Amino acid sequence: IAREIQMSMLPKTFPPFPDRTDFDLYAAIEPAREVGGDFYDFFLLDDRNLVFVIGDVSDKGVPAALFMAVTKTLIKAVAQQGHAPGEILTRVNRELVAGNASAMFATVFLGILHTATGRVLYANGGHNPPLVLRAQGPVHYLDLAGGTLVGALEGLTYETKELLLAPGDALFLYTDGVTESVNREEALFSEERLQETLEALNGNSPADTVAGVKAAAQAFAAGMPQADDIALFMVRFTGV
């Protein structure tokens, strides 16, 4: 049931905007046996602003899937009011805390890409740092100082930060089911291995990059059971 709720809430048609040449994106999710409430979403606010989000709910099973559904729905509703990412997370946190008797929470990273200029406004709610894939330059993690879990505490405010993507640059978002994949020696796939994998894949399409990271994590685990959901998302600014 949890898997059905989770999968029914996530966009799965790619390419989602086949007429657009100014950006390219792809996403995938691999639910664990005990679904953990990972989610992603993306939608156009207007002709020039693309919202994208990835998140990971604290609990497992049906409660996590339901909390994921509420969180995802709130984010889209607030974003469509025209707020900056920090204000979106501030308002979503306020709503989640008010009705959260079970004390659940989610990590969330939210960005808005201006598709004409490559400017990305973003805010972080305790989520793993995305990686920046430069067309000319190394792959590196985005600096995400600060940012608290969404839905956990009253009265939080979230900061909006800015990143500029040049044509060909991309952002890669993920949940910790990737970096915390475990092999038979109980070693973690790790943030370092993810960065190395993306460096080797840099220049590929979002679809091929997501598939490559997924394959690398599965090969590393070598048949070990998947302990947590794996969600992957990549968006590339083409500027065309």
C-alpha positions in Angstrom: 0.0 0.0 0.0 2.8 2.4 0.9 4.5 1.7 -2.4 1.3 2.3 -4.3 0.8 5.7 -2.5 4.3 6.7 -3.1 4.5 5.8 -6.8 1.1 7.3 -7.6 2.2 10.7 -6.3 5.4 10.9 -8.4 5.7 12.1 -12.0 6.9 9.3 -14.2 6.5 10.5 -17.8 9.8 11.5 -19.4 10.5 13.7 -21.1 7.9 15.7 -19.1 8.2 18.8 -21.3 9.1 17.5 -24.8 8.8 20.9 -26.5 11.3 22.6 -24.1 15.0 22.8 -25.2 16.2 25.3 -22.5 16.5 22.5 -19.9 16.5 18.8 -19.6 15.6 16.7 -16.6 15.1 13.1 -15.4 14.2 11.4 -12.1 13.9 7.9 -10.8 13.0 6.1 -7.6 13.7 2.6 -6.3 11.6 1.9 -3.3 13.0 -0.4 -0.6 11.0 -3.4 0.7 9.9 -1.2 3.6 9.0 2.1 1.8 10.6 5.1 3.4 8.7 8.0 1.9 11.3 9.4 -0.5 9.8 11.7 -3.1 10.7 14.1 -5.9 8.6 16.6 -7.9 9.0 19.2 -10.6 6.6 21.6 -12.3 6.5 24.9 -14.2 5.3 28.0 -12.4 5.2 29.8 -15.7 7.0 29.8 -19.0 10.4 30.7 -17.4 10.4 29.2 -13.9 10.8 25.5 -13.1 10.3 24.2 -9.6 12.1 21.0 -8.5 12.2 19.3 -5.2 13.5 16.1 -3.5 12.7 14.9 0.0 13.0 12.0 2.4 10.4 11.3 5.2 11.7 10.1 8.6 9.3 7.1 9.0 8.6 3.9 7.1 5.6 2.3 5.5 2.1 3.8 5.1 2.7 6.6 7.6 5.7 7.8 5.7 3.9 7.6 2.4 1.0 9.6 3.7 3.3 12.2 5.2 5.1 12.4 1.9 1.9 12.9 0.0 0.9 15.8 2.4 4.4 17.4 2.2 4.6 17.2 -1.6 1.1 18.6 -2.0 1.8 21.5 0.4 5.0 22.4 -1.4 3.3 22.6 -4.8 0.4 24.7 -3.4 2.7 27.2 -1.6 5.1 27.4 -4.5 2.3 28.3 -6.9 1.6 31.4 -4.8 4.9 32.8 -6.1 7.1 32.7 -3.0 10.9 32.3 -3.0 12.2 28.8 -1.9 13.0 29.8 1.6 9.6 31.2 2.2 8.0 28.1 0.7 9.8 25.9 3.2 9.0 28.3 6.0 5.2 28.1 5.2 5.2 24.4 4.6 7.0 23.8 7.9 4.4 25.9 9.7 1.6 23.8 8.3 3.2 20.5 8.9 4.1 21.2 12.5 0.5 22.4 13.2 -1.0 19.0 12.4 1.9 16.7 13.2 0.8 14.7 16.3 3.1 11.8 15.2 6.2 14.1 15.3 7.3 13.0 11.8 9.5 15.2 9.6 11.2 15.3 6.2 14.4 16.5 4.7 13.7 18.7 1.7 15.8 20.4 -1.0 13.8 22.9 -3.1 15.0 24.9 -6.1 13.6 27.2 -8.8 15.4 27.4 -12.1 15.0 30.5 -14.2 15.2 28.8 -17.6 16.2 31.9 -19.5 19.3 32.8 -17.4 20.3 29.6 -15.5 19.8 31.3 -12.1 18.7 28.8 -9.4 17.1 30.1 -6.2 17.2 27.3 -3.6 16.5 26.5 0.0 17.4 23.4 2.1 15.6 21.7 4.9 18.2 19.4 6.3 18.6 17.4 3.0 21.8 15.9 1.5 23.7 18.5 -0.5 23.2 18.3 -4.3 26.1 18.1 -6.7 26.9 20.7 -9.3 28.1 19.3 -12.6 29.8 22.0 -14.5 30.2 21.6 -18.3 33.6 23.3 -17.8 35.0 22.4 -14.4 34.9 19.7 -11.7 31.9 18.1 -10.0 31.4 19.5 -6.5 28.9 19.5 -3.7 26.8 22.6 -3.2 27.5 24.4 0.1 24.4 24.0 2.3 25.4 25.5 5.6 22.3 25.6 7.8 18.8 24.4 7.1 16.7 22.4 9.5 14.4 19.4 9.0 10.9 20.3 7.7 8.0 19.6 10.1 10.1 19.0 13.2 10.1 22.4 15.0 7.8 25.4 15.3 8.9 28.9 14.2 11.6 28.0 11.8 12.6 30.2 8.9 14.6 29.0 5.8 17.0 31.0 3.8 16.9 31.4 0.0 20.3 31.1 -1.7 21.4 31.6 -5.3 23.4 29.6 -7.8 24.1 30.4 -11.4 24.3 27.6 -14.0 26.0 28.2 -17.3 24.7 26.5 -20.4 25.5 22.8 -20.0 25.7 22.9 -16.2 23.5 20.6 -14.1 22.4 19.8 -10.6 22.1 16.3 -9.3 19.8 15.6 -6.3 19.5 12.3 -4.4 18.4 10.8 -1.1 20.6 9.1 1.4 19.5 5.6 0.2 22.2 6.1 -2.4 25.2 7.1 -0.3 24.2 4.7 2.5 23.9 1.7 0.3 25.9 -1.1 2.0 28.0 -3.9 0.5 28.9 -7.3 1.9 31.9 -5.8 3.8 29.4 -3.3 5.4 31.1 -0.4 3.7 29.0 2.6 2.5 28.7 3.7 -1.1 29.5 7.2 0.4 29.4 10.8 -0.8 32.9 10.4 -2.1 32.0 7.5 -4.3 28.9 9.3 -5.6 31.0 12.3 -6.6 33.6 10.0 -8.4 30.7 8.3 -10.2 29.3 11.6 -11.4 32.7 12.8 -12.5 32.9 9.7 -14.7 29.4 10.3 -16.0 29.7 14.1 -16.5 28.5 15.2 -19.9 25.9 12.5 -20.3 22.2 13.2 -20.5 20.2 13.4 -17.2 18.5 10.1 -18.1 21.8 8.3 -18.7 23.4 9.9 -15.6 20.6 8.8 -13.3 20.8 5.3 -14.8 24.5 5.3 -14.3 24.4 6.3 -10.7 21.7 3.7 -10.0 23.7 1.0 -11.7 26.8 2.0 -9.8 25.1 1.8 -6.4 23.5 -1.5 -7.2 26.8 -3.0 -8.4 28.5 -1.7 -5.2 25.8 -3.4 -3.0 26.3 -6.6 -5.0 23.0 -8.2 -4.1 22.7 -7.0 -0.5 19.1 -6.1 0.4 18.2 -2.4 -0.2 17.6 -0.9 3.3 16.2 2.5 2.2 14.5 4.1 -0.8 16.7 5.5 -3.5 15.5 8.7 -5.2 17.6 10.4 -8.0 16.9 13.7 -9.9 19.0 15.7 -12.3 18.2 18.9 -14.2 20.5 20.4 -16.8 20.3 24.0 -18.0 20.9 24.2 -21.7 20.1 27.8 -22.4 18.9 27.0 -25.9 
